[in-house]
């Protein structure tokens, strides 16, 4: 019997029933029931004393951990369960329901549940306080530059920054001529961003500091730190001539090479021998070299014939195939019958009749000390250096159809950047650059060039799956809806006779054949329907597999039962 109320109970060390134990003992005594937390309204962070501020969303695991750590006296008991009790988001109140256990009365374990209230008080963190007091205040600045005539590298780098959230600690981002400036409130944040840049692009940087103020009484100094970061002036598909020392260190590669890939390393390929070499930024800057020609100098050619060549032992490259090609300039059709014979690394990509982009070495004015030294020594220069297959004609036909065929149902996010108006122009050019732009046609020419760079970047994403795999691509809901609405119309159009085919197709060539090898972002192109179909197929396969195992189990059970009956 219970020693207090006389209720019949099972024997236990306390000789009391559960209700009497709860009335006599409160294991929550000494545990804080109401806690005050400080929250910054500007950045949404909570103060974790003494000086650390943590980011946490409402009802998240991070916020629950933060709240439990704020409770005093909880270390004396065993925490069994914890969870949030819903409160109005604007009430400035948080409630956490806790379940604890403790030992009472000679080994008896008592479990109890209670709620802890948290009062959220506004308190601006030092970073936001400093930023609001002086919006232009910063401690460290990363000046990112690349001395080339386009912005494609920065467009791709912008997507990498967004994917990895590398600019989360930025106070301000400013778009200026030939680069971007990133401003930080702490030097450590700037160094962390530079480490990220070193992991994605080949760079070198130099650090400087400027004294802002100092206190002679306690010998403290305030500095502003500036990091000048330079990206190597090379981009994919650039034509370059290696210096003699660099070519020798690469195993006598080239010296005329194509830049085939840019990551944190530079990959160069010799289109005449199919050999390649990868170098990092320190190796590059020992014997730096620049591009002889970039993508703006590419000339379209028509492939007349392609013949694969045997690959020398040790020079195998699974991505390319060494071949002999006969090509002719598209601009020469109807004017002359000039045909160029050249070697190319695109033998597994090109076919007779394809359009290919290349550098015309016979008509180009190439300037470079290393290139001139190579030519003066009697080096062999090919008439044409083929770079990549062109889908421009097929893409133009797709856009000519309009509607769903021309839609690009995906989009990219962009960084929120300020424009340096003081540098002389809408895109942050300095005075000399502004004068040059006015001489070349002014603001309109600049905007057209920027739009062309962005369009070329989007086309590169469509054509290069490796490049596309490194960034995040998002569905464009409006274009995707338009595409899905017009898909039946496009299907009816394709069922019409051949005479209704758009102008420009070759004789005997259909709409479907024309777009077979046109690169598209297939995963996004399919939209939600493709994923739904894939999930439906997976569900059917799973059900069929489960039914198969069920049949096997039933057959085994029946067989065992029959054997048991026969044995009797």
C-alpha positions in Angstrom: 0.0 0.0 0.0 1.1 3.6 -0.6 2.4 5.1 2.6 0.5 8.3 2.0 -2.8 7.6 0.4 -3.2 3.8 1.0 -3.6 2.9 -2.6 -2.7 -0.6 -3.6 0.6 -0.5 -5.6 3.4 -2.7 -6.7 6.5 -2.7 -4.4 9.0 0.1 -5.2 11.8 1.8 -3.3 9.7 4.8 -2.3 6.6 2.9 -1.2 4.5 5.6 -2.8 2.2 5.7 -5.8 3.0 7.8 -8.8 0.5 10.5 -7.9 2.0 10.9 -4.5 5.5 11.0 -5.8 4.6 13.8 -8.2 2.9 15.7 -5.4 5.8 15.3 -3.1 8.7 15.9 -5.6 9.2 18.5 -8.3 12.2 17.5 -10.4 11.9 20.8 -12.4 12.8 22.8 -9.3 16.0 24.8 -9.9 15.5 24.8 -13.7 14.9 28.1 -15.3 11.3 28.5 -16.6 11.7 31.9 -18.4 14.6 33.0 -20.4 15.4 36.2 -22.3 17.2 36.0 -25.6 18.6 38.9 -27.7 17.8 39.0 -31.4 19.1 41.3 -34.2 16.3 42.4 -36.4 18.6 43.4 -39.2 20.4 40.1 -39.8 18.1 37.7 -37.9 20.9 36.4 -35.6 20.7 35.5 -31.9 23.3 36.5 -29.3 25.2 33.5 -27.8 27.2 35.1 -24.9 29.6 36.6 -24.7 30.1 37.9 -28.2 29.0 35.3 -30.7 25.9 35.7 -32.9 24.3 32.7 -34.5 21.9 32.4 -37.4 18.8 30.2 -36.9 15.3 30.0 -38.5 12.2 29.7 -36.4 11.5 26.1 -35.2 14.8 24.9 -36.6 17.2 22.4 -35.1 19.8 25.2 -34.7 17.4 27.4 -32.8 16.2 24.5 -30.6 19.8 23.7 -29.7 20.5 27.4 -28.9 17.4 27.6 -26.7 18.3 24.4 -24.7 21.8 25.7 -24.0 20.3 28.9 -22.6 18.4 27.0 -19.8 20.2 27.0 -16.4 20.0 24.0 -14.2 19.2 21.5 -17.0 22.5 19.7 -16.5 21.2 18.2 -13.2 18.6 16.1 -14.9 18.4 13.8 -18.0 16.8 15.4 -21.0 14.5 12.9 -22.8 12.7 15.0 -25.4 12.4 18.6 -26.6 10.3 20.4 -29.1 8.8 23.7 -30.0 5.2 24.7 -29.0 3.7 26.9 -31.8 3.5 30.6 -31.1 2.6 33.6 -33.3 5.8 34.6 -35.2 5.2 38.3 -34.3 4.6 37.7 -30.6 8.3 37.8 -29.7 7.8 34.6 -27.7 9.2 31.2 -28.0 8.0 28.1 -26.1 10.0 24.9 -25.8 8.4 21.7 -24.4 10.9 19.6 -22.4 10.6 16.1 -21.0 13.1 15.2 -18.3 13.9 12.3 -16.0 15.5 12.3 -12.5 16.1 9.8 -9.8 14.1 10.2 -6.6 13.6 8.2 -3.4 16.2 5.5 -3.4 16.5 4.8 -7.2 12.9 5.5 -8.4 12.9 7.3 -11.8 10.4 10.1 -12.2 9.6 11.7 -15.6 8.1 15.1 -16.0 7.1 17.4 -18.8 7.1 21.2 -18.6 7.3 24.3 -20.9 10.0 27.0 -20.9 9.1 30.5 -22.1 11.6 32.6 -24.1 11.2 36.3 -24.4 12.8 37.7 -27.6 14.2 41.2 -27.2 15.6 43.3 -30.0 19.2 44.2 -29.8 21.3 45.2 -32.9 24.5 43.2 -33.4 27.8 45.2 -33.7 28.1 44.4 -37.4 24.6 45.8 -38.3 25.2 48.7 -35.9 28.4 49.7 -37.6 26.8 49.3 -41.0 23.8 51.4 -40.2 25.9 54.1 -38.6 28.1 54.3 -41.7 26.9 52.4 -44.7 30.3 52.9 -46.4 32.3 51.4 -43.6 34.3 48.3 -44.4 37.4 46.7 -43.0 38.5 44.5 -45.9 38.0 44.8 -49.7 38.6 42.0 -52.3 39.3 43.6 -55.7 38.7 40.9 -58.3 40.0 41.6 -61.8 40.5 39.8 -65.1 42.1 41.8 -67.9 40.1 40.6 -70.9 37.5 42.1 -73.2 34.5 40.2 -72.0 32.6 39.3 -68.8 31.9 35.6 -69.3 34.3 34.6 -66.6 32.6 36.8 -64.1 29.2 35.5 -65.2 30.3 32.0 -64.4 32.0 32.9 -61.2 28.8 34.7 -60.1 26.9 31.4 -60.4 29.6 29.6 -58.4 29.4 32.2 -55.7 25.6 31.9 -55.5 25.7 28.1 -55.4 28.2 27.9 -52.5 26.9 31.1 -50.8 30.4 32.5 -50.8 29.2 36.1 -50.5 27.1 35.6 -47.4 29.3 37.8 -45.3 29.6 40.6 -47.8 28.7 44.1 -46.7 28.5 45.4 -50.2 29.3 44.2 -53.8 30.2 46.7 -56.5 30.4 46.1 -60.2 33.2 48.1 -61.8 35.2 48.1 -65.0 37.1 44.8 -65.6 35.9 43.2 -62.3 34.0 43.2 -59.1 34.7 44.6 -55.6 33.6 42.7 -52.5 33.6 44.5 -49.2 33.7 42.8 -45.8 33.4 43.9 -42.2 36.1 41.5 -41.0 39.5 40.6 -42.5 38.9 36.9 -41.9 35.8 36.9 -44.1 37.8 38.3 -47.0 40.5 35.7 -46.5 37.9 33.0 -46.5 36.5 34.3 -49.8 39.9 34.3 -51.4 40.3 30.7 -50.4 37.1 30.0 -52.2 38.3 31.8 -55.3 41.5 29.7 -55.3 39.4 26.6 -55.3 37.4 27.5 -58.4 39.6 29.7 -60.6 43.4 30.2 -61.1 44.3 33.4 -59.3 47.1 35.3 -57.6 46.6 38.0 -55.1 48.5 40.8 -53.2 47.6 42.2 -49.8 47.9 45.8 -48.6 46.7 47.7 -45.6 46.1 51.3 -44.7 46.2 52.8 -41.2 42.9 54.4 -40.3 43.4 55.3 -36.7 45.3 54.3 -33.6 45.1 54.8 -29.8 48.4 55.8 -28.2 47.1 55.0 -24.7 46.5 51.3 -25.2 48.6 50.8 -28.4 45.7 49.7 -30.7 45.6 50.2 -34.4 42.7 50.2 -36.9 43.5 49.2 -40.5 41.7 48.8 -43.8 42.9 45.8 -45.7 42.8 45.5 -49.5 43.3 42.3 -51.4 44.0 42.7 -55.2 43.0 39.4 -56.8 43.9 38.8 -60.5 42.4 35.9 -62.5 44.6 34.6 -65.2 43.8 36.4 -68.5 42.8 33.2 -70.3 39.4 31.7 -71.1 38.0 28.6 -72.6 38.7 28.2 -76.4 41.4 30.9 -76.4 44.4 30.4 -78.8 47.7 30.8 -77.1 51.4 30.4 -77.9 53.5 29.0 -75.1 56.9 30.6 -74.2 59.8 28.3 -75.0 60.5 27.6 -71.3 56.9 26.8 -70.6 56.6 24.5 -73.7 59.8 22.7 -72.6 58.4 22.2 -69.0 55.2 20.8 -70.5 57.1 18.1 -72.4 57.6 20.2 -75.6 53.9 20.7 -76.0 52.7 23.0 -78.8 53.6 25.8 -78.7 50.3 26.7 -80.4 47.7 25.4 -78.0 44.0 25.8 -77.2 42.7 26.5 -73.7 40.2 23.6 -73.4 39.2 24.0 -69.7 39.4 26.5 -66.9 38.8 25.4 -63.3 41.3 26.0 -60.5 43.7 24.7 -63.1 44.3 25.6 -66.7 44.1 22.8 -69.2 45.7 23.3 -72.6 45.4 21.0 -75.6 47.6 20.7 -78.7 45.0 20.3 -81.5 47.7 18.9 -83.9 48.9 16.1 -81.6 46.0 15.6 -79.1 48.4 16.1 -76.1 47.2 18.1 -73.2 48.6 19.6 -70.0 47.1 21.0 -66.8 48.8 23.7 -64.8 47.9 25.7 -61.7 48.3 29.4 -61.1 51.8 29.3 -59.6 53.1 27.3 -62.6 51.4 29.7 -65.0 52.9 32.8 -63.4 56.4 31.5 -63.6 56.2 31.9 -67.4 53.0 33.8 -68.1 51.5 34.0 -71.5 48.4 35.7 -73.0 45.9 34.7 -75.6 46.7 35.3 -79.2 43.0 35.3 -80.2 39.8 34.9 -78.3 36.3 33.8 -79.2 35.5 37.1 -80.9 37.9 36.1 -83.7 36.3 32.8 -84.5 35.3 32.2 -88.1 32.6 29.8 -89.2 33.7 26.9 -91.6 31.8 24.1 -93.3 33.2 20.6 -92.9 33.7 19.0 -96.3 35.4 15.8 -95.2 36.7 14.3 -92.0 39.1 11.3 -91.7 40.3 9.9 -88.3 44.0 9.3 -87.8 45.7 6.6 -85.7 46.4 7.9 -82.3 50.1 7.7 -81.2 50.8 5.5 -78.2 50.6 7.5 -75.0 48.6 10.3 -76.6 45.1 8.9 -76.1 42.4 11.3 -75.0 38.9 9.9 -74.5 37.3 13.3 -75.1 38.8 14.0 -78.5 39.9 12.1 -81.7 42.7 13.2 -83.9 41.6 13.6 -87.5 42.3 15.2 -90.9 39.7 17.6 -91.9 38.9 19.5 -95.1 37.0 22.8 -94.4 35.9 25.9 -96.3 35.0 29.3 -95.0 31.2 29.9 -95.1 31.9 33.4 -96.5 33.7 31.9 -99.5 30.7 30.0 -100.7 29.7 31.3 -104.1 32.9 33.4 -104.4 35.8 30.9 -104.6 36.7 27.3 -104.1 39.3 27.7 -101.4 39.6 24.6 -99.3 41.8 24.2 -96.2 43.4 21.0 -95.0 44.1 20.8 -91.3 44.4 18.5 -88.3 41.8 18.8 -85.6 41.1 17.2 -82.2 37.3 17.2 -83.0 37.2 14.0 -85.0 34.6 12.3 -82.8 32.3 15.4 -83.0 32.5 16.7 -86.5 30.8 15.2 -89.6 30.7 16.3 -93.2 28.2 19.2 -93.6 28.6 20.4 -90.0 29.5 24.0 -89.1 32.6 24.5 -87.1 34.2 27.6 -85.6 38.0 28.1 -85.9 40.7 30.6 -86.1 41.8 31.7 -89.6 45.6 31.9 -89.2 46.0 33.1 -92.8 44.0 36.3 -92.4 44.4 37.0 -88.7 46.9 39.6 -87.4 48.3 37.8 -84.4 50.6 39.7 -82.1 52.8 38.3 -79.5 56.5 38.1 -78.7 56.4 34.3 -78.2 54.4 33.8 -81.4 56.8 36.0 -83.4 59.8 34.2 -82.0 58.2 30.8 -83.0 57.5 32.0 -86.5 60.9 33.5 -87.0 62.5 30.1 -86.0 60.5 28.5 -88.9 57.8 27.0 -86.8 54.8 25.4 -88.6 51.6 27.4 -88.4 48.4 25.7 -89.6 46.1 27.5 -91.9 43.1 26.9 -89.7 42.8 25.9 -86.0 39.4 24.4 -85.4 37.9 25.0 -82.0 34.4 23.8 -81.5 31.3 22.7 -83.4 28.8 25.4 -84.1 25.0 25.0 -83.6 24.3 28.6 -84.5 22.4 27.8 -87.8 20.2 25.2 -86.1 19.7 27.4 -83.2 18.6 30.2 -85.6 16.1 27.9 -87.2 14.7 27.0 -83.8 14.2 30.6 -82.9 12.7 31.2 -86.3 9.9 28.7 -85.5 9.1 30.8 -82.4 6.9 29.8 -79.5 7.8 26.6 -77.6 10.7 25.8 -80.0 12.5 29.1 -79.1 11.8 29.1 -75.4 14.6 28.6 -72.8 12.6 27.4 -69.8 15.3 28.0 -67.3 17.0 30.9 -65.7 19.9 31.9 -63.4 20.0 33.9 -60.3 22.2 37.1 -60.0 24.1 38.8 -57.2 22.8 42.1 -55.9 25.5 44.5 -57.0 25.9 48.2 -56.9 27.2 50.1 -59.9 30.2 52.3 -59.5 28.7 55.5 -61.0 31.7 57.6 -59.8 33.9 55.6 -62.2 32.3 57.1 -65.2 29.3 55.2 -66.6 26.5 52.8 -66.0 28.8 49.8 -65.6 31.5 51.4 -63.5 34.0 52.4 -66.2 36.8 54.8 -65.4 37.3 58.0 -67.3 39.7 56.6 -69.9 37.5 53.6 -70.5 34.4 55.9 -70.8 36.2 57.9 -73.5 37.1 54.7 -75.4 33.5 53.5 -75.2 32.2 56.8 -76.6 34.6 56.6 -79.4 33.4 53.0 -80.2 29.7 53.9 -80.2 28.9 54.9 -76.6 26.5 53.3 -74.2 24.6 51.3 -76.8 27.6 49.5 -78.0 28.6 48.6 -74.4 25.2 47.3 -73.6 25.1 45.3 -76.8 28.5 43.8 -76.0 27.4 42.9 -72.4 24.2 41.3 -73.8 26.3 39.3 -76.3 28.6 38.1 -73.6 25.6 36.9 -71.5 24.0 35.2 -74.4 27.3 33.4 -75.3 27.6 32.3 -71.6 24.1 30.8 -71.7 24.9 29.0 -75.0 28.1 27.6 -73.4 26.0 26.3 -70.5 23.7 24.5 -73.0 26.7 23.0 -74.9 28.9 22.0 -72.0 27.4 19.5 -69.5 30.5 19.7 -67.2 30.2 23.4 -66.9 26.4 23.1 -66.2 27.0 20.5 -63.5 29.0 23.0 -61.4 26.2 25.6 -61.0 22.6 25.7 -60.0 19.9 26.2 -62.8 16.4 27.1 -61.9 13.1 26.7 -63.8 11.5 29.7 -65.4 7.9 29.2 -64.5 6.5 31.6 -67.2 8.5 30.2 -70.1 7.9 26.6 -68.9 4.1 27.3 -68.8 4.3 28.7 -72.3 6.3 25.7 -73.5 3.8 23.3 -72.0 0.9 25.2 -73.5 2.4 25.2 -77.0 3.7 21.6 -77.0 0.4 20.2 -78.5 0.5 22.9 -81.2 4.1 22.1 -82.1 3.1 18.4 -82.3 0.3 19.1 -84.7 2.6 21.3 -86.8 5.1 18.5 -87.1 2.4 16.2 -88.4 1.9 18.4 -91.4 3.3 17.5 -94.8 6.9 18.1 -95.6 6.1 21.2 -97.7 5.2 23.0 -94.4 8.7 22.7 -93.1 10.4 26.0 -92.3 12.6 27.5 -95.0 16.3 26.8 -94.8 16.2 23.1 -94.2 18.1 20.9 -96.6 16.3 18.7 -99.0 15.2 15.5 -97.2 15.9 17.0 -93.7 13.1 17.0 -91.2 12.4 19.2 -88.2 13.3 16.4 -85.8 16.6 15.6 -87.6 17.6 19.2 -87.5 17.3 19.4 -83.7 18.6 16.0 -82.8 22.1 17.1 -81.9 21.2 20.6 -80.8 22.3 20.9 -77.1 19.5 21.6 -74.7 19.2 21.5 -70.9 17.1 18.4 -71.0 16.5 18.1 -67.2 15.0 21.5 -67.0 13.4 21.3 -70.5 11.2 18.4 -69.4 9.9 20.4 -66.5 7.8 18.9 -63.7 6.1 16.4 -66.1 9.3 14.5 -66.7 9.9 14.1 -63.0 6.3 13.0 -62.4 6.6 10.4 -65.1 9.9 9.2 -63.7 8.4 8.9 -60.2 5.4 7.0 -61.6 7.7 4.5 -63.4 9.7 4.1 -60.2 6.5 3.4 -58.2 5.3 0.8 -60.7 8.7 -0.9 -60.6 8.7 -0.9 -56.8 5.1 -2.4 -56.7 6.0 -5.1 -59.3 9.1 -6.0 -57.3 7.1 -6.2 -54.0 4.5 -8.4 -55.7 7.2 -10.7 -57.0 8.7 -11.2 -53.5 5.2 -11.7 -52.1 4.5 -14.5 -54.6 7.9 -16.2 -53.8 7.0 -16.0 -50.1 3.5 -17.5 -50.6 4.9 -20.3 -52.8 7.6 -21.2 -50.3 5.0 -21.2 -47.5 2.6 -23.5 -49.4 5.4 -25.8 -50.4 6.5 -26.1 -46.7 2.9 -26.8 -45.6 2.5 -29.5 -48.3 5.8 -31.2 -47.2 4.6 -31.1 -43.6 1.3 -32.7 -44.5 2.9 -35.4 -46.6 5.4 -36.3 -43.8 2.5 -36.9 -41.5 
